[in-house]
Amino acid sequence: MFVQRTLRQAIKAHSAISSSSSSSSATYSAKLLFSRFYSAASATAPLDASKLEIKASKNSKSLQENSQLVFGKTFTDNMLTVEWEAGKGWGTPVIKEYGKLQLDPSAVVFHYAFECFEGMKAYKDKDGKTRLFRPDMNMKRFNRSANRIALPSFEGEELTKLISEFLKVDDRWIPKGRGYSLYLRPTMIGTQESLGVGASNKAMIFVIASPVGPYFPSGFNAVNLLATSENVRAWPGGTGDAKVGGNYAPCIRPQLDANKEGYQQNLWLFGEDHQVTEVGTMNCFVFWKNEQGETELATPQLDGSILPGVTRDSILALARQWGEFKVSERKFTMKDIVKADKEGRIIEMFGAGTACIVCPIKKIHYDGLDINVPLDPSDKTSQAGKLTKRINDAIMDIQYGDVEGPKGWSVVVKAAGAAPNAGEMGGEKARDLAARAAPDATTEAYEKGSLEGGDANEGDDDDDSDGDDMGVEFVEDAGEDDTEEDADDDAEDAEEGEDDRAGKEGNGGTGGTANS
Ligand SMILES: Cc1ncc(COP(=O)(O)O)c(C=O)c1O
């Protein structure tokens, strides 16, 4: 009775606030309130990091030399898993030895692509501390992606805590040195064993990690793009703004075709007017003099078909903070690019994403025409424009903790040991297990701690510049560089020995599409 009444009150409050208020934070609070009552009413267990069990691997695989790292080929000793069931909620999170999943062949992930994932990195700073970059944004996007395919929502902050614990256990795998990082792949799949097409009543989150090197191991290498309109990556109302696996496989055939013609990536167009949308699996930026003669950094607006990249958002925020030129999220078409090229107004173009940060563009093939995009006119040998390089350095400085950066961007995962609320597994036991799993970790690494530099949900009010708020709480019990695999060979053919772009040199390279 009480729950029903309070739930009704929460719904009323939510509707009142969301219809009258112009404040996104008020709307967000109402949604959160609603979701909490909803959770209470449905009485399912939330994702809870304090339930973590650490059953770390007793076998320490040997580490690879930094120079030998190939994107997404080597994985750490352990993985994180947690299962969900409709009516019950989230189960016990476990850190256990990296290994194969056992799933029934009828599991819905195999048939209807119930899969979403994230791509994020952990960095070692010069003091040996581990840092995450804006994990709250990855968690929100992960939740939005899950919601889009009717998979369960979860508390982002709790998953960030769990990932932090995972990082402590596999600390020795985080490569040191600027440009090196541990790539994290949080993934959610629907595991219901049924061929019925409907919401999955079972799901699993797993997180695996792979040490990676710089995307451009020997300096930038600008890419050639094939502007593609006959195949479309995404469309308004589709799933382009969600990081669901189903978006990626259909892009590989067009990418292979582009590779065969000597282009590393597709420039994805949309609509009769050939709007520019994304580059491979990166967001697309153009720096130019616009038709009004203003110097402008422009990227397509988030219209539902563009993935709201963490890097994209960070670039926009930094460029706005610099205040030196106009910064726009708006539509632009190939006609605009061709005209700007003819009038000599393009200054630089680049793709942006976690794997590379920025990827300079040097040529676009469109409609039988080659558009040569300037790099750095003051340095003929340079493979990246001045702004592209500046953005890269600014973001890297923050990721590696060399520069403070906006609040909550660089989140330090404190030294290994259980999180303050790591329940039964806290204290001695967790430290012992972590010590066994991470023999190389320093004594300092066993200090107790969890996150500093911002609560994972803290930024909710201010970092939704993509205009997309949580929007994921209402689906409880509703019952995320990029298939970085082996397009290597074709990509290499496409390179025609011309450069040593990532994926070819193999360090940070994704081997397939440019980013992840
Ligand atoms: C399609 C697509 N666009 C853009 C991005 C860049 O996003 P982020 O900056 O969060 O890595 C990615 C990678 O996640 C992507 O897969």
PDBQT file of the ligand as one rigid body, heavy atoms in Angstrom, charges set to zero:
ROOT
HETATM    1  C1  LIG A 601      30.346   5.012 -33.975  1.00  0.00    +0.000 C 
HETATM    2  C2  LIG A 601      31.246   5.698 -33.014  1.00  0.00    +0.000 A 
HETATM    3  N1  LIG A 601      31.330   7.034 -33.056  1.00  0.00    +0.000 NA
HETATM    4  C3  LIG A 601      32.114   7.712 -32.217  1.00  0.00    +0.000 A 
HETATM    5  C4  LIG A 601      32.878   7.070 -31.266  1.00  0.00    +0.000 A 
HETATM    6  C5  LIG A 601      33.728   7.853 -30.328  1.00  0.00    +0.000 C 
HETATM    7  O1  LIG A 601      33.236   7.793 -29.017  1.00  0.00    +0.000 OA
HETATM    8  P1  LIG A 601      34.197   7.970 -27.791  1.00  0.00    +0.000 P 
HETATM    9  O2  LIG A 601      34.808   9.316 -27.929  1.00  0.00    +0.000 OA
HETATM   10  O3  LIG A 601      33.300   7.888 -26.602  1.00  0.00    +0.000 OA
HETATM   11  O4  LIG A 601      35.198   6.886 -27.848  1.00  0.00    +0.000 OA
HETATM   12  C6  LIG A 601      32.826   5.674 -31.188  1.00  0.00    +0.000 A 
HETATM   13  C7  LIG A 601      33.574   4.943 -30.180  1.00  0.00    +0.000 C 
HETATM   14  O5  LIG A 601      33.013   4.655 -29.141  1.00  0.00    +0.000 OA
HETATM   15  C8  LIG A 601      31.989   4.971 -32.073  1.00  0.00    +0.000 A 
HETATM   16  O6  LIG A 601      31.911   3.635 -32.024  1.00  0.00    +0.000 OA
ENDROOT
TORSDOF 0
